[in-house]
Amino acid sequence: MQSSIRESVRNMAGYMPGEQLNTPDIVKLNTNENPYPASPRVLEAIRAALTGDRLRKYPEPTGQTFRRAAGRVLGIDPECILIGNGSDDILTILTRTFVPEGGLLVSPTPSYILYKTLADIQGARFQTVPFTPEWTLPTPWPVSDAHLTFLANPNSPTGTALGEVAVTRLAQEIRGPLVLDEAYGDFAEWNGLGLIGKVPNLIVTRSFSKYYSLAGIRFGFGIADPATVRELIKVKDSYNCNVLTLAAATAAMEDQSYYADVRAKIMATRGRMTATLTELGFEITPSQANFVWCRRTDRPVYPLYEALKQRGILVRYMNYAGFGDGLRISVGTDPEIDRLFTALRAIL
Ligand SMILES: *Cc1c(COP(=O)(O)O)cnc(C)c1O
């Protein structure tokens, strides 16, 4: 059997998701979930979807109800929206649509490591372009012939974000589509939605796993011009989002005021984290997301990751060739972050 497996699959390492320890008293700050619950309306919508015979029947293939709701809330044409089983599903659909076998996928580094996995599965080449020391893009951008370019904005693990001028310039410098991965876009000062229709090769992706507190439900969506979305729909699984997911996502999208309050709490806690972690000797890049990237020059950080884990606090250790390592710490609730501070003070 092994010899029948495509060489590109046999040779790849496979994406390594963050640890999902589900011990009840663990403080989980490693995969950027929202520490607050989803809107109560989400649970109501899921309960309502469980009644009658909605589970017996197939869901809406393109998620028309969600598309109309999101179109209304975001002020965009529903035909511009592509639904996905998490935004990772959207990234997969984009790769399958645009990148031929042997093709080229490009992303800045350090960034989201799934992009390389997507290239590997596709049998495509993956090339990275280092961020500048100020976490901006080099100009001119050195690779213009990519079949697809991924830009996480805000970026993970750094939390840094580029603005309209830099994003527009990059889109103009490349031949293929630019995918603006806005998994954290709802937390940022600026996002690229307003450029859809103006910058012809731009595609934006959004996740419900972070801002909308629904990592377990698996939902994300893409935004592109309607003609492109029609092509992408051909590539996706016919029923890639289930009835419960679509009900939950629609209810969450329609409860913007609830999430604006959650966002304000997260921003306030992120401010406390930035101040206290700096005081404790970490170098923090200014974050526009729901996590902070913490580095140290005076001591290795891997032992800190281990010592925190021993105390029941899980953060993400990341190491990037050419950039060194660091801890990516998600913004938790205030009591969780107080536990983090107490543990760090004891360890350091
Ligand atoms: C979390 C994350 C995603 C994936 O989100 P899902 O909707 O859970 O699939 C995509 N891109 C980046 C940069 C992320 O951090």
The ligand as a MOL file (V3000), in Angstrom:
LIG
                    3D

  0  0  0     0  0            999 V3000
M  V30 BEGIN CTAB
M  V30 COUNTS 15 15 0 0 0
M  V30 BEGIN ATOM
M  V30 1 C -6.4900 29.8700 13.3950 0
M  V30 2 C -5.9980 30.2740 12.0570 0
M  V30 3 C -6.6150 29.8170 10.8930 0
M  V30 4 C -7.6190 28.7130 10.8650 0
M  V30 5 O -8.8030 28.9480 11.4160 0
M  V30 6 P -9.9690 27.8670 11.3680 0
M  V30 7 O -11.1420 28.7020 11.0010 0
M  V30 8 O -10.0390 27.2940 12.7540 0
M  V30 9 O -9.6700 26.8220 10.3350 0
M  V30 10 C -6.1650 30.3140 9.6710 0
M  V30 11 N -5.1490 31.1730 9.6040 0
M  V30 12 C -4.5120 31.6160 10.6980 0
M  V30 13 C -3.3970 32.5900 10.5550 0
M  V30 14 C -4.9020 31.1690 11.9550 0
M  V30 15 O -4.2580 31.5740 13.0530 0
M  V30 END ATOM
M  V30 BEGIN BOND
M  V30 1 1 1 2
M  V30 2 1 2 3
M  V30 3 2 2 14
M  V30 4 1 3 4
M  V30 5 2 3 10
M  V30 6 1 4 5
M  V30 7 1 5 6
M  V30 8 2 6 7
M  V30 9 1 6 8
M  V30 10 1 6 9
M  V30 11 1 10 11
M  V30 12 2 11 12
M  V30 13 1 12 13
M  V30 14 1 12 14
M  V30 15 1 14 15
M  V30 END BOND
M  V30 END CTAB
M  END
